[in-house]
Amino acid sequence: MTRRFKVGDHVRWNSEAGRVSGTIIAVHTRDFDYKGHTHRASEADPQYEIKSDKTDHVAAHKGSALHHA
């Protein structure tokens, strides 16, 4: 089962630069365009937009890549 998160949850994930943490700012349950790419999302497998704590960078990830911080 895919992990479920909600807006405001503090999460962490691994990136090329190492472990990153941030706050979920949006939950997508339908396909959406992000930074020029279509990201696949559904009710059963949503994607999350997360704002990094350190850099204010916004990233999009599936729940399987995230962990509660």
C-alpha positions as CSV (number, residue, x, y, z in Angstrom):
1,M,0.0,0.0,0.0
2,T,1.2,3.5,-0.8
3,R,1.9,5.8,2.1
4,R,-0.6,8.6,2.5
5,F,0.3,12.1,3.4
6,K,-1.6,15.4,3.7
7,V,-0.9,19.1,3.2
8,G,1.2,20.3,6.1
9,D,2.9,17.0,6.8
10,H,6.6,17.2,7.4
11,V,8.4,14.5,5.4
12,R,11.9,13.5,4.3
13,W,13.2,11.8,1.1
14,N,16.5,10.9,-0.5
15,S,17.8,13.0,-3.4
16,E,21.0,13.2,-5.4
17,A,22.2,15.6,-2.9
18,G,21.4,13.4,0.1
19,R,18.6,13.3,2.6
20,V,16.2,16.2,2.3
21,S,13.2,17.3,4.4
22,G,10.3,19.6,3.8
23,T,6.6,20.3,4.1
24,I,3.9,19.0,1.7
25,I,2.2,21.9,0.0
26,A,-0.1,20.1,-2.5
27,V,-1.5,16.7,-3.1
28,H,-2.2,15.6,-6.7
29,T,-4.7,12.8,-7.5
30,R,-4.7,13.4,-11.3
31,D,-2.0,13.7,-13.9
32,F,-0.4,17.2,-13.7
33,D,2.3,19.2,-15.5
34,Y,5.3,20.1,-13.4
35,K,8.4,21.8,-14.6
36,G,7.6,20.9,-18.2
37,H,6.9,17.2,-17.5
38,T,3.7,15.3,-17.0
39,H,3.6,13.5,-13.7
40,R,1.2,10.6,-13.3
41,A,-1.0,10.6,-10.3
42,S,-4.3,9.0,-9.3
43,E,-6.5,8.6,-6.2
44,A,-4.8,5.2,-5.5
45,D,-1.3,6.6,-6.2
46,P,-1.1,10.4,-5.5
47,Q,1.9,12.6,-6.0
48,Y,3.0,15.3,-3.5
49,E,4.5,18.7,-3.9
50,I,7.0,19.3,-1.1
51,K,8.8,22.6,-0.3
52,S,12.3,21.9,1.0
53,D,13.1,23.2,4.5
54,K,16.6,24.5,3.6
55,T,16.3,25.9,0.0
56,D,12.6,26.6,-0.6
57,H,12.9,24.4,-3.7
58,V,9.7,22.6,-4.6
59,A,9.8,18.9,-5.7
60,A,7.2,16.4,-6.7
61,H,7.3,12.8,-5.4
62,K,5.2,9.7,-5.0
63,G,4.3,8.6,-1.5
64,S,6.6,5.6,-1.8
65,A,9.6,7.9,-1.8
66,L,8.6,9.8,1.3
67,H,8.8,9.2,5.0
68,H,7.4,11.1,7.9
69,A,10.1,13.3,9.4
